[in-house]
Amino acid sequence: MAGLVNAGKNLLLDGLVDGVEFVSLHTDDPDGSGSDEVSGSPYERQSVEWAAPDSASVSSASAIVFDVPGSTTINHLGYWSASSGGTFYGARALDTEQTFATTGTYTIAIGNLTETIT
């Protein structure tokens, strides 16, 4: 057997959740820099609380609710160390692109933000 067992994978995920304290929405693939983040009132990054890693997976421990300005289409979620500026750790595509004709909210339910090491 080669590779990490779940205990090792959970250790790596512990590092991820220690660093990723905020999440962002993006209008296009944020590349390696966190580009294309949504801008304009009332948008702001949201804090994320994580459950303890288990079985090589970690999930959000609370709902995450973003206010999104009108005339905005979102399709990616970014991981950050801070509410503004900070270190960008990466991104994932949203399951479904969503367009907001008017100001609205985008909600990620408890446990629906998950990262897994395979």
Biopython code that builds the backbone (N, CA, C, O; Angstrom):
import numpy as np
from Bio.PDB.StructureBuilder import StructureBuilder

atoms = [
    (1, "MET", "N", (0.845, -1.179, 0.000)),
    (1, "MET", "CA", (0.000, 0.000, 0.000)),
    (1, "MET", "C", (0.888, 1.239, 0.000)),
    (1, "MET", "O", (1.791, 1.363, 0.828)),
    (2, "ALA", "N", (0.636, 2.127, -0.904)),
    (2, "ALA", "CA", (1.379, 3.377, -0.963)),
    (2, "ALA", "C", (0.409, 4.538, -0.765)),
    (2, "ALA", "O", (-0.777, 4.428, -1.075)),
    (3, "GLY", "N", (0.916, 5.630, -0.254)),
    (3, "GLY", "CA", (0.089, 6.819, -0.105)),
    (3, "GLY", "C", (-0.381, 7.023, 1.318)),
    (3, "GLY", "O", (-0.127, 6.206, 2.204)),
    (4, "LEU", "N", (-1.057, 8.107, 1.512)),
    (4, "LEU", "CA", (-1.548, 8.475, 2.833)),
    (4, "LEU", "C", (-2.795, 7.700, 3.207)),
    (4, "LEU", "O", (-3.653, 7.434, 2.366)),
    (5, "VAL", "N", (-2.885, 7.345, 4.466)),
    (5, "VAL", "CA", (-4.126, 6.787, 5.005)),
    (5, "VAL", "C", (-4.980, 7.967, 5.471)),
    (5, "VAL", "O", (-4.514, 9.106, 5.468)),
    (6, "ASN", "N", (-6.216, 7.703, 5.868)),
    (6, "ASN", "CA", (-7.130, 8.781, 6.249)),
    (6, "ASN", "C", (-6.572, 9.693, 7.343)),
    (6, "ASN", "O", (-6.814, 10.900, 7.316)),
    (7, "ALA", "N", (-5.829, 9.138, 8.304)),
    (7, "ALA", "CA", (-5.261, 9.981, 9.365)),
    (7, "ALA", "C", (-4.325, 11.036, 8.778)),
    (7, "ALA", "O", (-4.337, 12.187, 9.213)),
    (8, "GLY", "N", (-3.515, 10.648, 7.792)),
    (8, "GLY", "CA", (-2.632, 11.609, 7.130)),
    (8, "GLY", "C", (-3.404, 12.622, 6.306)),
    (8, "GLY", "O", (-3.069, 13.806, 6.298)),
    (9, "LYS", "N", (-4.434, 12.163, 5.616)),
    (9, "LYS", "CA", (-5.273, 13.066, 4.825)),
    (9, "LYS", "C", (-6.003, 14.054, 5.727)),
    (9, "LYS", "O", (-6.130, 15.231, 5.389)),
    (10, "ASN", "N", (-6.483, 13.576, 6.876)),
    (10, "ASN", "CA", (-7.153, 14.470, 7.824)),
    (10, "ASN", "C", (-6.190, 15.530, 8.348)),
    (10, "ASN", "O", (-6.580, 16.679, 8.554)),
    (11, "LEU", "N", (-4.928, 15.144, 8.564)),
    (11, "LEU", "CA", (-3.910, 16.094, 9.008)),
    (11, "LEU", "C", (-3.729, 17.207, 7.972)),
    (11, "LEU", "O", (-3.639, 18.381, 8.331)),
    (12, "LEU", "N", (-3.676, 16.841, 6.697)),
    (12, "LEU", "CA", (-3.566, 17.844, 5.630)),
    (12, "LEU", "C", (-4.792, 18.761, 5.613)),
    (12, "LEU", "O", (-4.665, 19.974, 5.449)),
    (13, "LEU", "N", (-5.961, 18.179, 5.781)),
    (13, "LEU", "CA", (-7.184, 18.988, 5.794)),
    (13, "LEU", "C", (-7.235, 19.910, 7.007)),
    (13, "LEU", "O", (-7.793, 21.004, 6.925)),
    (14, "ASP", "N", (-6.658, 19.482, 8.137)),
    (14, "ASP", "CA", (-6.555, 20.372, 9.303)),
    (14, "ASP", "C", (-5.808, 21.648, 8.928)),
    (14, "ASP", "O", (-6.195, 22.742, 9.338)),
    (15, "GLY", "N", (-4.744, 21.506, 8.156)),
    (15, "GLY", "CA", (-3.992, 22.673, 7.707)),
    (15, "GLY", "C", (-4.829, 23.574, 6.815)),
    (15, "GLY", "O", (-4.758, 24.799, 6.919)),
    (16, "LEU", "N", (-5.614, 22.975, 5.945)),
    (16, "LEU", "CA", (-6.488, 23.756, 5.065)),
    (16, "LEU", "C", (-7.492, 24.565, 5.873)),
    (16, "LEU", "O", (-7.653, 25.765, 5.651)),
    (17, "VAL", "N", (-8.159, 23.912, 6.805)),
    (17, "VAL", "CA", (-9.205, 24.634, 7.545)),
    (17, "VAL", "C", (-8.611, 25.651, 8.510)),
    (17, "VAL", "O", (-9.283, 26.617, 8.873)),
    (18, "ASP", "N", (-7.358, 25.453, 8.936)),
    (18, "ASP", "CA", (-6.706, 26.474, 9.761)),
    (18, "ASP", "C", (-6.412, 27.731, 8.961)),
    (18, "ASP", "O", (-6.416, 28.829, 9.517)),
    (19, "GLY", "N", (-6.156, 27.590, 7.665)),
    (19, "GLY", "CA", (-5.815, 28.735, 6.838)),
    (19, "GLY", "C", (-7.001, 29.399, 6.171)),
    (19, "GLY", "O", (-7.043, 30.625, 6.066)),
    (20, "VAL", "N", (-7.958, 28.620, 5.720)),
    (20, "VAL", "CA", (-9.105, 29.161, 4.988)),
    (20, "VAL", "C", (-10.159, 29.626, 5.983)),
    (20, "VAL", "O", (-10.891, 28.822, 6.561)),
    (21, "GLU", "N", (-10.221, 30.940, 6.169)),
    (21, "GLU", "CA", (-11.175, 31.525, 7.101)),
    (21, "GLU", "C", (-12.312, 32.262, 6.399)),
    (21, "GLU", "O", (-13.343, 32.548, 7.008)),
    (22, "PHE", "N", (-12.119, 32.568, 5.111)),
    (22, "PHE", "CA", (-13.130, 33.304, 4.356)),
    (22, "PHE", "C", (-13.300, 32.690, 2.975)),
    (22, "PHE", "O", (-12.367, 32.103, 2.427)),
    (23, "VAL", "N", (-14.490, 32.829, 2.422)),
    (23, "VAL", "CA", (-14.775, 32.374, 1.069)),
    (23, "VAL", "C", (-15.329, 33.545, 0.256)),
    (23, "VAL", "O", (-15.913, 34.483, 0.798)),
    (24, "SER", "N", (-15.129, 33.461, -1.049)),
    (24, "SER", "CA", (-15.536, 34.533, -1.959)),
    (24, "SER", "C", (-16.293, 33.943, -3.132)),
    (24, "SER", "O", (-16.220, 32.744, -3.400)),
    (25, "LEU", "N", (-17.022, 34.803, -3.828)),
    (25, "LEU", "CA", (-17.696, 34.424, -5.070)),
    (25, "LEU", "C", (-16.983, 35.079, -6.237)),
    (25, "LEU", "O", (-16.444, 36.178, -6.106)),
    (26, "HIS", "N", (-16.981, 34.397, -7.392)),
    (26, "HIS", "CA", (-16.267, 34.900, -8.570)),
    (26, "HIS", "C", (-17.138, 34.776, -9.812)),
    (26, "HIS", "O", (-17.988, 33.892, -9.918)),
    (27, "THR", "N", (-16.901, 35.690, -10.747)),
    (27, "THR", "CA", (-17.674, 35.732, -11.985)),
    (27, "THR", "C", (-17.019, 34.937, -13.112)),
    (27, "THR", "O", (-17.608, 34.767, -14.179)),
    (28, "ASP", "N", (-15.800, 34.451, -12.876)),
    (28, "ASP", "CA", (-15.071, 33.630, -13.829)),
    (28, "ASP", "C", (-14.022, 32.857, -13.041)),
    (28, "ASP", "O", (-13.858, 33.083, -11.842)),
    (29, "ASP", "N", (-13.318, 31.959, -13.694)),
    (29, "ASP", "CA", (-12.274, 31.197, -13.031)),
    (29, "ASP", "C", (-11.254, 32.167, -12.441)),
    (29, "ASP", "O", (-10.670, 32.961, -13.178)),
    (30, "PRO", "N", (-11.024, 32.120, -11.114)),
    (30, "PRO", "CA", (-10.120, 33.085, -10.489)),
    (30, "PRO", "C", (-8.637, 32.817, -10.712)),
    (30, "PRO", "O", (-7.795, 33.512, -10.144)),
    (31, "ASP", "N", (-8.305, 31.825, -11.526)),
    (31, "ASP", "CA", (-6.908, 31.501, -11.816)),
    (31, "ASP", "C", (-6.138, 31.320, -10.508)),
    (31, "ASP", "O", (-6.716, 30.907, -9.502)),
    (32, "GLY", "N", (-4.859, 31.620, -10.514)),
    (32, "GLY", "CA", (-4.039, 31.449, -9.323)),
    (32, "GLY", "C", (-3.965, 32.656, -8.427)),
    (32, "GLY", "O", (-3.281, 32.635, -7.404)),
    (33, "SER", "N", (-4.672, 33.722, -8.805)),
    (33, "SER", "CA", (-4.534, 34.975, -8.065)),
    (33, "SER", "C", (-5.800, 35.404, -7.332)),
    (33, "SER", "O", (-5.761, 36.357, -6.554)),
    (34, "GLY", "N", (-6.920, 34.724, -7.561)),
    (34, "GLY", "CA", (-8.179, 35.154, -6.943)),
    (34, "GLY", "C", (-8.885, 36.220, -7.756)),
    (34, "GLY", "O", (-9.719, 36.955, -7.227)),
    (35, "SER", "N", (-8.556, 36.314, -9.046)),
    (35, "SER", "CA", (-9.155, 37.338, -9.902)),
    (35, "SER", "C", (-10.652, 37.101, -10.098)),
    (35, "SER", "O", (-11.179, 36.047, -9.741)),
    (36, "ASP", "N", (-11.313, 38.080, -10.662)),
    (36, "ASP", "CA", (-12.730, 38.025, -11.023)),
    (36, "ASP", "C", (-13.651, 37.843, -9.820)),
    (36, "ASP", "O", (-14.731, 37.267, -9.945)),
    (37, "GLU", "N", (-13.224, 38.334, -8.650)),
    (37, "GLU", "CA", (-14.098, 38.294, -7.489)),
    (37, "GLU", "C", (-15.242, 39.276, -7.689)),
    (37, "GLU", "O", (-15.053, 40.355, -8.252)),
    (38, "VAL", "N", (-16.419, 38.900, -7.230)),
    (38, "VAL", "CA", (-17.580, 39.786, -7.303)),
    (38, "VAL", "C", (-17.225, 41.098, -6.601)),
    (38, "VAL", "O", (-16.508, 41.099, -5.600)),
    (39, "SER", "N", (-17.727, 42.208, -7.130)),
    (39, "SER", "CA", (-17.491, 43.505, -6.495)),
    (39, "SER", "C", (-18.789, 44.293, -6.488)),
    (39, "SER", "O", (-19.726, 43.980, -7.222)),
    (40, "GLY", "N", (-18.831, 45.296, -5.667)),
    (40, "GLY", "CA", (-19.992, 46.167, -5.582)),
    (40, "GLY", "C", (-20.867, 45.834, -4.387)),
    (40, "GLY", "O", (-20.942, 44.691, -3.936)),
    (41, "SER", "N", (-21.515, 46.858, -3.898)),
    (41, "SER", "CA", (-22.389, 46.719, -2.733)),
    (41, "SER", "C", (-23.592, 45.865, -3.095)),
    (41, "SER", "O", (-24.142, 46.036, -4.183)),
    (42, "PRO", "N", (-24.012, 44.985, -2.261)),
    (42, "PRO", "CA", (-23.657, 44.737, -0.856)),
    (42, "PRO", "C", (-22.708, 43.559, -0.655)),
    (42, "PRO", "O", (-22.652, 43.011, 0.446)),
    (43, "TYR", "N", (-21.961, 43.151, -1.680)),
    (43, "TYR", "CA", (-21.118, 41.958, -1.599)),
    (43, "TYR", "C", (-19.953, 42.130, -0.636)),
    (43, "TYR", "O", (-19.361, 43.206, -0.548)),
    (44, "GLU", "N", (-19.630, 41.058, 0.088)),
    (44, "GLU", "CA", (-18.382, 40.943, 0.834)),
    (44, "GLU", "C", (-18.085, 39.466, 1.064)),
    (44, "GLU", "O", (-18.990, 38.632, 1.067)),
    (45, "ARG", "N", (-16.817, 39.158, 1.255)),
    (45, "ARG", "CA", (-16.440, 37.778, 1.574)),
    (45, "ARG", "C", (-17.127, 37.354, 2.869)),
    (45, "ARG", "O", (-17.445, 38.181, 3.723)),
    (46, "GLN", "N", (-17.346, 36.059, 2.990)),
    (46, "GLN", "CA", (-18.000, 35.523, 4.185)),
    (46, "GLN", "C", (-17.062, 34.580, 4.929)),
    (46, "GLN", "O", (-16.277, 33.852, 4.321)),
    (47, "SER", "N", (-17.157, 34.609, 6.244)),
    (47, "SER", "CA", (-16.353, 33.686, 7.040)),
    (47, "SER", "C", (-16.919, 32.282, 6.897)),
    (47, "SER", "O", (-18.106, 32.098, 6.630)),
    (48, "VAL", "N", (-16.052, 31.302, 7.080)),
    (48, "VAL", "CA", (-16.470, 29.908, 6.985)),
    (48, "VAL", "C", (-16.021, 29.186, 8.251)),
    (48, "VAL", "O", (-14.885, 29.338, 8.701)),
    (49, "GLU", "N", (-16.921, 28.410, 8.806)),
    (49, "GLU", "CA", (-16.603, 27.536, 9.928)),
    (49, "GLU", "C", (-16.571, 26.116, 9.397)),
    (49, "GLU", "O", (-17.447, 25.710, 8.633)),
    (50, "TRP", "N", (-15.567, 25.368, 9.799)),
    (50, "TRP", "CA", (-15.378, 24.009, 9.311)),
    (50, "TRP", "C", (-15.619, 22.999, 10.424)),
    (50, "TRP", "O", (-15.279, 23.249, 11.579)),
    (51, "ALA", "N", (-16.198, 21.875, 10.082)),
    (51, "ALA", "CA", (-16.281, 20.746, 11.003)),
    (51, "ALA", "C", (-14.895, 20.091, 11.042)),
    (51, "ALA", "O", (-14.046, 20.391, 10.204)),
    (52, "ALA", "N", (-14.669, 19.217, 11.990)),
    (52, "ALA", "CA", (-13.398, 18.502, 12.065)),
    (52, "ALA", "C", (-13.278, 17.538, 10.878)),
    (52, "ALA", "O", (-14.242, 16.853, 10.537)),
    (53, "PRO", "N", (-12.116, 17.484, 10.260)),
    (53, "PRO", "CA", (-11.916, 16.524, 9.171)),
    (53, "PRO", "C", (-12.165, 15.090, 9.647)),
    (53, "PRO", "O", (-11.804, 14.724, 10.766)),
    (54, "ASP", "N", (-12.781, 14.293, 8.788)),
    (54, "ASP", "CA", (-13.075, 12.907, 9.106)),
    (54, "ASP", "C", (-13.114, 12.108, 7.810)),
    (54, "ASP", "O", (-13.703, 12.547, 6.823)),
    (55, "SER", "N", (-12.500, 10.960, 7.811)),
    (55, "SER", "CA", (-12.501, 10.070, 6.640)),
    (55, "SER", "C", (-12.011, 10.774, 5.382)),
    (55, "SER", "O", (-12.559, 10.576, 4.298)),
    (56, "ALA", "N", (-10.969, 11.602, 5.533)),
    (56, "ALA", "CA", (-10.331, 12.318, 4.426)),
    (56, "ALA", "C", (-11.241, 13.362, 3.784)),
    (56, "ALA", "O", (-11.087, 13.677, 2.604)),
    (57, "SER", "N", (-12.188, 13.899, 4.555)),
    (57, "SER", "CA", (-13.122, 14.900, 4.048)),
    (57, "SER", "C", (-13.416, 15.931, 5.138)),
    (57, "SER", "O", (-13.397, 15.613, 6.328)),
    (58, "VAL", "N", (-13.682, 17.140, 4.727)),
    (58, "VAL", "CA", (-14.069, 18.201, 5.663)),
    (58, "VAL", "C", (-15.190, 19.008, 5.021)),
    (58, "VAL", "O", (-15.188, 19.236, 3.811)),
    (59, "SER", "N", (-16.160, 19.446, 5.850)),
    (59, "SER", "CA", (-17.322, 20.191, 5.347)),
    (59, "SER", "C", (-17.574, 21.427, 6.189)),
    (59, "SER", "O", (-17.131, 21.525, 7.334)),
    (60, "SER", "N", (-18.289, 22.361, 5.602)),
    (60, "SER", "CA", (-18.669, 23.575, 6.327)),
    (60, "SER", "C", (-19.600, 23.208, 7.479)),
    (60, "SER", "O", (-20.465, 22.341, 7.347)),
    (61, "ALA", "N", (-19.406, 23.887, 8.616)),
    (61, "ALA", "CA", (-20.172, 23.584, 9.826)),
    (61, "ALA", "C", (-21.336, 24.537, 10.036)),
    (61, "ALA", "O", (-22.113, 24.369, 10.976)),
    (62, "SER", "N", (-21.464, 25.533, 9.175)),
    (62, "SER", "CA", (-22.585, 26.473, 9.266)),
    (62, "SER", "C", (-22.937, 26.954, 7.861)),
    (62, "SER", "O", (-22.149, 26.819, 6.924)),
    (63, "ALA", "N", (-24.122, 27.513, 7.737)),
    (63, "ALA", "CA", (-24.543, 28.063, 6.445)),
    (63, "ALA", "C", (-23.682, 29.280, 6.104)),
    (63, "ALA", "O", (-23.243, 30.010, 6.992)),
    (64, "ILE", "N", (-23.452, 29.485, 4.826)),
    (64, "ILE", "CA", (-22.701, 30.645, 4.336)),
    (64, "ILE", "C", (-23.640, 31.411, 3.415)),
    (64, "ILE", "O", (-24.134, 30.860, 2.431)),
    (65, "VAL", "N", (-23.888, 32.682, 3.728)),
    (65, "VAL", "CA", (-24.846, 33.480, 2.960)),
    (65, "VAL", "C", (-24.147, 34.729, 2.422)),
    (65, "VAL", "O", (-23.619, 35.540, 3.182)),
    (66, "PHE", "N", (-24.158, 34.861, 1.105)),
    (66, "PHE", "CA", (-23.584, 36.016, 0.422)),
    (66, "PHE", "C", (-24.692, 36.929, -0.073)),
    (66, "PHE", "O", (-25.729, 36.450, -0.531)),
    (67, "ASP", "N", (-24.490, 38.232, 0.013)),
    (67, "ASP", "CA", (-25.320, 39.208, -0.685)),
    (67, "ASP", "C", (-24.646, 39.451, -2.037)),
    (67, "ASP", "O", (-23.448, 39.727, -2.099)),
    (68, "VAL", "N", (-25.422, 39.348, -3.113)),
    (68, "VAL", "CA", (-24.868, 39.475, -4.459)),
    (68, "VAL", "C", (-25.536, 40.649, -5.163)),
    (68, "VAL", "O", (-26.764, 40.735, -5.192)),
    (69, "PRO", "N", (-24.735, 41.562, -5.735)),
    (69, "PRO", "CA", (-25.315, 42.688, -6.467)),
    (69, "PRO", "C", (-26.057, 42.233, -7.723)),
    (69, "PRO", "O", (-25.743, 41.187, -8.292)),
    (70, "GLY", "N", (-27.029, 43.015, -8.146)),
    (70, "GLY", "CA", (-27.741, 42.726, -9.379)),
    (70, "GLY", "C", (-26.809, 42.781, -10.583)),
    (70, "GLY", "O", (-25.717, 43.343, -10.508)),
    (71, "SER", "N", (-27.246, 42.199, -11.683)),
    (71, "SER", "CA", (-26.473, 42.129, -12.927)),
    (71, "SER", "C", (-25.146, 41.395, -12.738)),
    (71, "SER", "O", (-24.127, 41.772, -13.316)),
    (72, "THR", "N", (-25.174, 40.342, -11.921)),
    (72, "THR", "CA", (-23.966, 39.572, -11.620)),
    (72, "THR", "C", (-24.225, 38.091, -11.862)),
    (72, "THR", "O", (-25.251, 37.555, -11.442)),
    (73, "THR", "N", (-23.290, 37.433, -12.543)),
    (73, "THR", "CA", (-23.341, 35.979, -12.721)),
    (73, "THR", "C", (-22.162, 35.380, -11.981)),
    (73, "THR", "O", (-21.016, 35.771, -12.206)),
    (74, "ILE", "N", (-22.442, 34.423, -11.092)),
    (74, "ILE", "CA", (-21.386, 33.780, -10.310)),
    (74, "ILE", "C", (-21.208, 32.336, -10.775)),
    (74, "ILE", "O", (-22.169, 31.659, -11.140)),
    (75, "ASN", "N", (-19.936, 31.876, -10.752)),
    (75, "ASN", "CA", (-19.689, 30.499, -11.159)),
    (75, "ASN", "C", (-18.519, 29.833, -10.431)),
    (75, "ASN", "O", (-18.225, 28.665, -10.686)),
    (76, "HIS", "N", (-17.850, 30.555, -9.532)),
    (76, "HIS", "CA", (-16.739, 29.982, -8.763)),
    (76, "HIS", "C", (-16.767, 30.484, -7.318)),
    (76, "HIS", "O", (-17.312, 31.546, -7.017)),
    (77, "LEU", "N", (-16.166, 29.689, -6.440)),
    (77, "LEU", "CA", (-16.013, 30.015, -5.027)),
    (77, "LEU", "C", (-14.525, 30.001, -4.718)),
    (77, "LEU", "O", (-13.818, 29.075, -5.114)),
    (78, "GLY", "N", (-14.040, 31.026, -4.010)),
    (78, "GLY", "CA", (-12.619, 31.116, -3.679)),
    (78, "GLY", "C", (-12.369, 30.966, -2.193)),
    (78, "GLY", "O", (-13.247, 31.234, -1.372)),
    (79, "TYR", "N", (-11.155, 30.532, -1.851)),
    (79, "TYR", "CA", (-10.730, 30.321, -0.465)),
    (79, "TYR", "C", (-9.659, 31.350, -0.089)),
    (79, "TYR", "O", (-8.674, 31.513, -0.808)),
    (80, "TRP", "N", (-9.853, 32.044, 1.040)),
    (80, "TRP", "CA", (-8.976, 33.143, 1.458)),
    (80, "TRP", "C", (-8.633, 33.067, 2.944)),
    (80, "TRP", "O", (-9.318, 32.413, 3.732)),
    (81, "SER", "N", (-7.553, 33.756, 3.297)),
    (81, "SER", "CA", (-7.132, 33.863, 4.689)),
    (81, "SER", "C", (-7.754, 35.064, 5.395)),
    (81, "SER", "O", (-7.722, 35.134, 6.623)),
    (82, "ALA", "N", (-8.317, 36.010, 4.648)),
    (82, "ALA", "CA", (-8.791, 37.262, 5.247)),
    (82, "ALA", "C", (-10.045, 37.772, 4.545)),
    (82, "ALA", "O", (-10.378, 37.348, 3.439)),
    (83, "SER", "N", (-10.730, 38.692, 5.220)),
    (83, "SER", "CA", (-11.968, 39.255, 4.670)),
    (83, "SER", "C", (-11.703, 40.197, 3.502)),
    (83, "SER", "O", (-12.595, 40.435, 2.688)),
    (84, "SER", "N", (-10.502, 40.733, 3.409)),
    (84, "SER", "CA", (-10.078, 41.506, 2.235)),
    (84, "SER", "C", (-8.576, 41.319, 2.105)),
    (84, "SER", "O", (-7.883, 41.109, 3.100)),
    (85, "GLY", "N", (-8.074, 41.396, 0.878)),
    (85, "GLY", "CA", (-6.659, 41.098, 0.683)),
    (85, "GLY", "C", (-6.392, 39.670, 1.128)),
    (85, "GLY", "O", (-7.173, 38.767, 0.827)),
    (86, "GLY", "N", (-5.313, 39.464, 1.831)),
    (86, "GLY", "CA", (-5.000, 38.147, 2.366)),
    (86, "GLY", "C", (-4.411, 37.213, 1.325)),
    (86, "GLY", "O", (-4.085, 37.617, 0.209)),
    (87, "THR", "N", (-4.283, 35.959, 1.716)),
    (87, "THR", "CA", (-3.721, 34.926, 0.856)),
    (87, "THR", "C", (-4.840, 34.159, 0.175)),
    (87, "THR", "O", (-5.795, 33.727, 0.821)),
    (88, "PHE", "N", (-4.714, 33.994, -1.139)),
    (88, "PHE", "CA", (-5.659, 33.210, -1.915)),
    (88, "PHE", "C", (-5.152, 31.779, -1.966)),
    (88, "PHE", "O", (-4.016, 31.536, -2.373)),
    (89, "TYR", "N", (-6.001, 30.815, -1.548)),
    (89, "TYR", "CA", (-5.589, 29.414, -1.481)),
    (89, "TYR", "C", (-6.107, 28.557, -2.630)),
    (89, "TYR", "O", (-5.663, 27.422, -2.801)),
    (90, "GLY", "N", (-7.027, 29.078, -3.406)),
    (90, "GLY", "CA", (-7.560, 28.303, -4.519)),
    (90, "GLY", "C", (-9.053, 28.478, -4.659)),
    (90, "GLY", "O", (-9.670, 29.263, -3.940)),
    (91, "ALA", "N", (-9.631, 27.740, -5.594)),
    (91, "ALA", "CA", (-11.048, 27.921, -5.901)),
    (91, "ALA", "C", (-11.643, 26.623, -6.412)),
    (91, "ALA", "O", (-10.929, 25.667, -6.717)),
    (92, "ARG", "N", (-12.926, 26.610, -6.498)),
    (92, "ARG", "CA", (-13.666, 25.498, -7.091)),
    (92, "ARG", "C", (-14.829, 26.084, -7.870)),
    (92, "ARG", "O", (-15.370, 27.130, -7.511)),
    (93, "ALA", "N", (-15.205, 25.403, -8.934)),
    (93, "ALA", "CA", (-16.383, 25.813, -9.702)),
    (93, "ALA", "C", (-17.631, 25.506, -8.885)),
    (93, "ALA", "O", (-17.688, 24.496, -8.183)),
    (94, "LEU", "N", (-18.622, 26.373, -8.978)),
    (94, "LEU", "CA", (-19.908, 26.096, -8.354)),
    (94, "LEU", "C", (-20.600, 24.990, -9.144)),
    (94, "LEU", "O", (-20.345, 24.826, -10.337)),
    (95, "ASP", "N", (-21.455, 24.246, -8.498)),
    (95, "ASP", "CA", (-22.189, 23.183, -9.186)),
    (95, "ASP", "C", (-23.012, 23.742, -10.342)),
    (95, "ASP", "O", (-23.132, 23.115, -11.395)),
    (96, "THR", "N", (-23.577, 24.935, -10.127)),
    (96, "THR", "CA", (-24.425, 25.569, -11.132)),
    (96, "THR", "C", (-24.128, 27.066, -11.164)),
    (96, "THR", "O", (-24.106, 27.728, -10.127)),
    (97, "GLU", "N", (-23.903, 27.586, -12.362)),
    (97, "GLU", "CA", (-23.762, 29.034, -12.523)),
    (97, "GLU", "C", (-25.085, 29.686, -12.176)),
    (97, "GLU", "O", (-26.146, 29.149, -12.494)),
    (98, "GLN", "N", (-25.032, 30.855, -11.518)),
    (98, "GLN", "CA", (-26.265, 31.539, -11.146)),
    (98, "GLN", "C", (-26.171, 33.019, -11.512)),
    (98, "GLN", "O", (-25.173, 33.679, -11.226)),
    (99, "THR", "N", (-27.226, 33.527, -12.147)),
    (99, "THR", "CA", (-27.291, 34.929, -12.541)),
    (99, "THR", "C", (-28.294, 35.662, -11.665)),
    (99, "THR", "O", (-29.405, 35.185, -11.435)),
    (100, "PHE", "N", (-27.883, 36.830, -11.181)),
    (100, "PHE", "CA", (-28.731, 37.681, -10.357)),
    (100, "PHE", "C", (-29.085, 38.926, -11.163)),
    (100, "PHE", "O", (-28.239, 39.797, -11.368)),
    (101, "ALA", "N", (-30.332, 39.013, -11.622)),
    (101, "ALA", "CA", (-30.787, 40.196, -12.357)),
    (101, "ALA", "C", (-30.881, 41.386, -11.407)),
    (101, "ALA", "O", (-30.567, 42.517, -11.777)),
    (102, "THR", "N", (-31.317, 41.116, -10.179)),
    (102, "THR", "CA", (-31.389, 42.136, -9.135)),
    (102, "THR", "C", (-30.597, 41.630, -7.932)),
    (102, "THR", "O", (-30.214, 40.461, -7.894)),
    (103, "THR", "N", (-30.349, 42.486, -6.962)),
    (103, "THR", "CA", (-29.620, 42.091, -5.761)),
    (103, "THR", "C", (-30.331, 40.919, -5.097)),
    (103, "THR", "O", (-31.554, 40.916, -4.959)),
    (104, "GLY", "N", (-29.550, 39.928, -4.690)),
    (104, "GLY", "CA", (-30.125, 38.751, -4.054)),
    (104, "GLY", "C", (-29.117, 38.089, -3.142)),
    (104, "GLY", "O", (-28.064, 38.657, -2.851)),
    (105, "THR", "N", (-29.441, 36.880, -2.686)),
    (105, "THR", "CA", (-28.532, 36.139, -1.819)),
    (105, "THR", "C", (-28.204, 34.786, -2.429)),
    (105, "THR", "O", (-29.022, 34.173, -3.114)),
    (106, "TYR", "N", (-26.997, 34.345, -2.164)),
    (106, "TYR", "CA", (-26.540, 33.015, -2.555)),
    (106, "TYR", "C", (-26.171, 32.300, -1.261)),
    (106, "TYR", "O", (-25.331, 32.781, -0.501)),
    (107, "THR", "N", (-26.793, 31.157, -1.011)),
    (107, "THR", "CA", (-26.599, 30.431, 0.241)),
    (107, "THR", "C", (-25.987, 29.062, -0.012)),
    (107, "THR", "O", (-26.407, 28.325, -0.903)),
    (108, "ILE", "N", (-24.988, 28.746, 0.792)),
    (108, "ILE", "CA", (-24.417, 27.402, 0.817)),
    (108, "ILE", "C", (-24.858, 26.794, 2.147)),
    (108, "ILE", "O", (-24.466, 27.269, 3.213)),
    (109, "ALA", "N", (-25.669, 25.751, 2.079)),
    (109, "ALA", "CA", (-26.230, 25.140, 3.293)),
    (109, "ALA", "C", (-25.140, 24.459, 4.117)),
    (109, "ALA", "O", (-24.069, 24.132, 3.605)),
    (110, "ILE", "N", (-25.430, 24.254, 5.389)),
    (110, "ILE", "CA", (-24.510, 23.554, 6.290)),
    (110, "ILE", "C", (-24.084, 22.234, 5.649)),
    (110, "ILE", "O", (-24.915, 21.444, 5.203)),
    (111, "GLY", "N", (-22.793, 22.020, 5.616)),
    (111, "GLY", "CA", (-22.253, 20.773, 5.094)),
    (111, "GLY", "C", (-22.146, 20.681, 3.589)),
    (111, "GLY", "O", (-21.611, 19.697, 3.077)),
    (112, "ASN", "N", (-22.637, 21.674, 2.858)),
    (112, "ASN", "CA", (-22.619, 21.604, 1.393)),
    (112, "ASN", "C", (-21.326, 22.115, 0.759)),
    (112, "ASN", "O", (-21.150, 21.997, -0.453)),
    (113, "LEU", "N", (-20.430, 22.672, 1.549)),
    (113, "LEU", "CA", (-19.105, 23.017, 1.057)),
    (113, "LEU", "C", (-18.161, 21.947, 1.602)),
    (113, "LEU", "O", (-17.886, 21.910, 2.801)),
    (114, "THR", "N", (-17.674, 21.092, 0.733)),
    (114, "THR", "CA", (-16.872, 19.947, 1.155)),
    (114, "THR", "C", (-15.607, 19.847, 0.331)),
    (114, "THR", "O", (-15.624, 20.051, -0.883)),
    (115, "GLU", "N", (-14.507, 19.530, 1.002)),
    (115, "GLU", "CA", (-13.247, 19.225, 0.337)),
    (115, "GLU", "C", (-12.824, 17.830, 0.771)),
    (115, "GLU", "O", (-12.902, 17.487, 1.951)),
    (116, "THR", "N", (-12.381, 17.039, -0.175)),
    (116, "THR", "CA", (-12.005, 15.657, 0.082)),
    (116, "THR", "C", (-10.648, 15.373, -0.558)),
    (116, "THR", "O", (-10.365, 15.834, -1.664)),
    (117, "ILE", "N", (-9.831, 14.627, 0.133)),
    (117, "ILE", "CA", (-8.559, 14.171, -0.431)),
    (117, "ILE", "C", (-8.732, 12.702, -0.794)),
    (117, "ILE", "O", (-9.058, 11.874, 0.057)),
    (118, "THR", "N", (-8.512, 12.388, -2.067)),
    (118, "THR", "CA", (-8.660, 10.998, -2.503)),
    (118, "THR", "C", (-7.315, 10.332, -2.677)),
    (118, "THR", "O", (-7.249, 9.158, -3.041)),
]
sb = StructureBuilder()
sb.init_structure("model")
sb.init_model(0)
sb.init_chain("A")
sb.init_seg("    ")
for serial, (resi, resn, name, xyz) in enumerate(atoms, 1):
    if name == "N":
        sb.init_residue(resn, " ", resi, " ")
    sb.init_atom(name, np.array(xyz, "f"), 0.0, 1.0, " ", f" {name:<3s}", serial, name[0])
structure = sb.get_structure()
